Amino acid sequence: MSTVNIGSEELSNKIELASSLSSSELQQMLTLMQSYYAGVRPLDFCRDLSEKHWVITLRRQTGELCGFSTQVLLPVPGHSDSLALFSGDTIIAEAYRGRNNLAGQWGRLALEQIDLFPDKKLYWYLISKGYKTYRYLALFFKEFFPKQGVVTPPNYVSLLHQLSKWKFGDRYDETRGIVRATEHGCRLRPEAAPLVSQRLRDPDVSFFVESNPGHALGDELCCLAPLTRENFTSVAYRVISAASATEAR
């Protein structure tokens, strides 16, 4: 667990087992999701969470949840030597964005998996319906796909197709590399991450919007990054170190 001061308030980050969360905590998570996403149905949310191994939590001093990210380690179909760390529902209350160690705790979890499975090829498998989530790829990794100005290598195309078809079935659009939203599916509320002209000047944001034109409807861009220590950026290591330093206090 790590802590960070927000003004006079101390927030804590922790990697927790999904199965250890109480019904009250699950309700807090659901309420937080529904505040920023439309179409979040309780049954679907709970079913999705039941498939996850961990939840990275962000809590206030009172214990109230103000952010979280769900995680699971998946097999890669047809590749017995490979595993994929899959990030599911992720949200942070607006008041605490950019001022927490949730990303650093995710990095610590990723490094733990690298150490636990030295004989496996590991990947970060991310599906993104918002540009803010997609930008974490560029923040944390030197190599990731899809990426502006880079042709995705055939082996990564194959891995993305296999993972996405196995996980999402007919909802996966192989041509675009997108998981299509269901008619009443979860989608980011427009006011949660408005796209203004300044944002579109960012090449990563522009690429995401071009690659996933249906993001406002809940379509999700499928992404993959090699999960190796060498592929982490220097920025990623600083973020992870900050999380470790606050925990050591």
C-alpha positions as CSV (number, residue, x, y, z in Angstrom):
1,M,0.0,0.0,0.0
2,S,1.2,3.6,-0.7
3,T,-0.1,6.9,0.5
4,V,-0.1,10.4,-1.0
5,N,-1.1,13.8,0.5
6,I,-3.8,15.7,-1.3
7,G,-3.8,19.0,0.5
8,S,-4.5,18.1,4.0
9,E,-6.0,14.7,3.0
10,E,-4.0,11.5,2.8
11,L,-5.0,9.0,0.1
12,S,-3.9,5.4,0.0
13,N,-3.4,3.1,-2.9
14,K,-3.4,-0.7,-2.5
15,I,-3.4,-3.8,-4.6
16,E,-6.3,-5.9,-3.2
17,L,-7.8,-9.3,-4.1
18,A,-11.1,-8.7,-5.9
19,S,-12.6,-11.5,-3.8
20,S,-11.8,-9.7,-0.5
21,L,-13.9,-6.6,-1.2
22,S,-17.1,-6.2,0.9
23,S,-20.6,-5.6,-0.6
24,S,-20.4,-2.0,0.6
25,E,-17.1,-1.5,-1.3
26,L,-18.6,-3.1,-4.4
27,Q,-21.5,-0.6,-4.2
28,Q,-19.0,2.3,-3.9
29,M,-17.2,1.1,-7.0
30,L,-20.5,0.7,-8.9
31,T,-21.6,4.2,-7.9
32,L,-18.3,5.7,-9.0
33,M,-18.5,3.9,-12.4
34,Q,-22.0,5.1,-12.9
35,S,-21.0,8.7,-12.1
36,Y,-18.7,8.8,-15.2
37,Y,-20.1,6.1,-17.4
38,A,-23.5,5.7,-18.9
39,G,-25.1,2.2,-19.3
40,V,-23.4,0.6,-16.3
41,R,-25.7,-2.1,-15.2
42,P,-25.1,-3.6,-11.7
43,L,-25.4,-7.2,-12.9
44,D,-22.9,-6.7,-15.7
45,F,-20.5,-4.8,-13.4
46,C,-20.6,-7.5,-10.8
47,R,-20.2,-10.3,-13.4
48,D,-17.2,-8.6,-14.9
49,L,-15.6,-8.0,-11.4
50,S,-16.0,-11.7,-10.5
51,E,-13.7,-12.5,-13.4
52,K,-10.9,-10.3,-12.0
53,H,-8.0,-11.3,-9.7
54,W,-7.1,-7.9,-8.3
55,V,-8.5,-4.4,-7.7
56,I,-6.1,-1.5,-7.4
57,T,-7.9,0.9,-5.0
58,L,-7.6,4.5,-4.2
59,R,-9.1,5.4,-0.8
60,R,-9.7,8.5,1.3
61,Q,-8.7,8.5,5.0
62,T,-12.3,7.5,5.8
63,G,-11.8,4.3,3.8
64,E,-14.2,5.6,1.0
65,L,-13.2,4.4,-2.4
66,C,-12.5,7.3,-4.8
67,G,-10.8,5.3,-7.6
68,F,-10.0,1.8,-8.7
69,S,-8.7,-0.4,-11.6
70,T,-9.6,-4.1,-12.0
71,Q,-7.0,-6.5,-13.2
72,V,-6.7,-10.2,-14.3
73,L,-3.9,-12.3,-15.7
74,L,-5.2,-14.2,-18.8
75,P,-3.8,-17.1,-20.8
76,V,-3.2,-16.3,-24.5
77,P,-5.1,-18.7,-26.7
78,G,-2.8,-20.8,-28.8
79,H,0.3,-19.6,-27.0
80,S,1.0,-21.7,-23.9
81,D,4.2,-19.7,-23.3
82,S,2.4,-16.4,-23.0
83,L,0.2,-14.5,-20.5
84,A,-1.6,-11.2,-20.7
85,L,-2.3,-8.7,-17.8
86,F,-5.7,-7.4,-18.7
87,S,-7.0,-4.1,-17.3
88,G,-10.7,-3.8,-16.9
89,D,-12.9,-1.1,-15.4
90,T,-10.8,1.8,-14.3
91,I,-12.0,5.2,-12.9
92,I,-10.7,7.9,-10.6
93,A,-13.0,10.6,-9.2
94,E,-12.2,13.9,-10.9
95,A,-11.0,15.6,-7.8
96,Y,-8.1,13.1,-7.4
97,R,-6.9,12.7,-11.0
98,G,-3.3,13.4,-11.6
99,R,-2.7,13.4,-7.8
100,N,-2.5,9.8,-6.8
101,N,-0.3,6.7,-7.1
102,L,-2.8,4.3,-8.8
103,A,-0.7,4.1,-12.0
104,G,2.4,3.4,-9.9
105,Q,0.7,0.6,-8.1
106,W,-0.4,-0.9,-11.5
107,G,3.3,-0.7,-12.5
108,R,4.3,-2.6,-9.3
109,L,1.7,-5.3,-10.0
110,A,3.1,-5.6,-13.6
111,L,6.6,-6.0,-12.4
112,E,5.5,-8.6,-9.9
113,Q,4.1,-10.7,-12.7
114,I,7.3,-10.3,-14.7
115,D,9.2,-11.7,-11.7
116,L,6.7,-14.5,-11.0
117,F,6.7,-15.8,-14.6
118,P,10.3,-15.4,-15.9
119,D,9.8,-18.2,-18.4
120,K,6.7,-16.7,-20.0
121,K,6.1,-13.9,-22.5
122,L,4.0,-11.3,-20.9
123,Y,1.9,-8.5,-22.4
124,W,-0.4,-5.7,-21.2
125,Y,-3.7,-6.2,-22.9
126,L,-5.7,-3.0,-22.8
127,I,-9.1,-2.1,-24.3
128,S,-9.8,1.6,-24.3
129,K,-13.0,3.6,-24.9
130,G,-11.3,6.9,-23.8
131,Y,-8.2,8.7,-25.0
132,K,-7.0,9.2,-21.4
133,T,-6.6,5.5,-20.9
134,Y,-4.9,5.0,-24.3
135,R,-2.3,7.7,-23.4
136,Y,-1.1,5.5,-20.6
137,L,0.5,3.3,-23.2
138,A,2.8,6.1,-24.4
139,L,3.5,7.1,-20.8
140,F,4.6,3.7,-19.7
141,F,5.9,1.8,-22.7
142,K,8.5,2.3,-25.4
143,E,6.8,-0.2,-27.7
144,F,3.0,-0.7,-27.9
145,F,0.4,-1.3,-30.6
146,P,-1.5,0.1,-32.3
147,K,0.6,3.3,-32.5
148,Q,0.7,6.4,-34.7
149,G,3.2,6.0,-37.6
150,V,4.0,2.4,-36.8
151,V,2.8,-0.7,-38.6
152,T,1.7,-3.3,-36.1
153,P,3.9,-6.4,-36.6
154,P,2.0,-9.5,-37.9
155,N,2.7,-11.4,-34.7
156,Y,1.1,-8.7,-32.6
157,V,-1.9,-8.5,-34.9
158,S,-2.3,-12.2,-34.5
159,L,-2.1,-12.0,-30.7
160,L,-4.6,-9.2,-30.5
161,H,-7.0,-11.0,-32.8
162,Q,-6.7,-14.3,-30.8
163,L,-7.1,-12.6,-27.4
164,S,-10.0,-10.3,-28.5
165,K,-12.0,-13.0,-30.3
166,W,-11.6,-15.4,-27.3
167,K,-12.6,-12.7,-24.8
168,F,-15.3,-10.8,-26.7
169,G,-16.5,-13.2,-29.4
170,D,-18.7,-11.6,-32.1
171,R,-18.3,-8.1,-30.6
172,Y,-14.7,-8.0,-31.8
173,D,-14.3,-6.3,-35.1
174,E,-11.2,-7.8,-36.6
175,T,-10.9,-5.3,-39.4
176,R,-10.7,-2.3,-37.1
177,G,-9.3,-4.0,-34.0
178,I,-12.2,-2.8,-31.9
179,V,-14.6,-4.3,-29.5
180,R,-18.0,-3.0,-30.5
181,A,-20.3,-1.7,-27.8
182,T,-23.6,-3.4,-27.2
183,E,-26.8,-1.4,-27.8
184,H,-27.1,-0.4,-24.1
185,G,-23.5,-0.9,-23.2
186,C,-21.2,1.1,-21.0
187,R,-19.8,4.3,-22.5
188,L,-18.0,7.3,-21.1
189,R,-20.2,10.3,-20.4
190,P,-19.3,13.2,-22.7
191,E,-18.6,15.6,-19.8
192,A,-16.2,13.1,-18.2
193,A,-13.4,13.6,-20.9
194,P,-14.4,16.3,-23.3
195,L,-12.5,16.4,-26.6
196,V,-11.5,19.9,-27.3
197,S,-9.2,21.2,-30.1
198,Q,-6.2,21.4,-27.8
199,R,-6.5,17.7,-26.9
200,L,-6.7,16.8,-30.6
201,R,-3.3,18.4,-31.2
202,D,-1.8,15.6,-29.1
203,P,-0.7,13.0,-31.7
204,D,-1.7,10.1,-29.4
205,V,-5.2,11.6,-28.8
206,S,-5.6,12.3,-32.5
207,F,-4.6,8.7,-33.4
208,F,-6.9,7.2,-30.8
209,V,-9.9,9.2,-32.2
210,E,-9.1,8.3,-35.8
211,S,-8.6,4.6,-34.9
212,N,-11.7,4.4,-32.7
213,P,-14.3,6.7,-34.2
214,G,-17.1,5.1,-32.2
215,H,-15.5,5.6,-28.8
216,A,-18.3,8.0,-27.7
217,L,-20.7,5.1,-28.2
218,G,-18.6,2.8,-26.1
219,D,-16.4,1.1,-28.7
220,E,-13.1,0.0,-27.3
221,L,-9.7,0.0,-29.1
222,C,-7.7,-3.2,-28.5
223,C,-4.1,-2.6,-27.6
224,L,-1.0,-4.7,-26.6
225,A,2.4,-3.9,-25.1
226,P,5.2,-6.2,-24.3
227,L,5.4,-6.5,-20.6
228,T,9.2,-6.5,-19.9
229,R,11.4,-4.4,-17.7
230,E,13.2,-3.2,-20.8
231,N,10.0,-1.9,-22.4
232,F,9.1,0.4,-19.5
233,T,9.9,4.1,-20.0
234,S,12.0,6.1,-17.6
235,V,8.8,8.0,-16.7
236,A,7.1,4.7,-15.8
237,Y,9.9,3.8,-13.5
238,R,9.7,7.2,-11.8
239,V,5.9,6.7,-11.2
240,I,6.5,3.2,-9.9
241,S,9.3,4.4,-7.6
242,A,7.1,7.1,-6.2
243,A,4.5,4.5,-5.3
244,S,7.2,2.4,-3.6
245,A,8.7,5.4,-1.8
246,T,5.4,6.5,-0.2
247,E,4.7,2.9,0.9
248,A,8.1,2.7,2.7
249,R,7.3,5.8,4.8
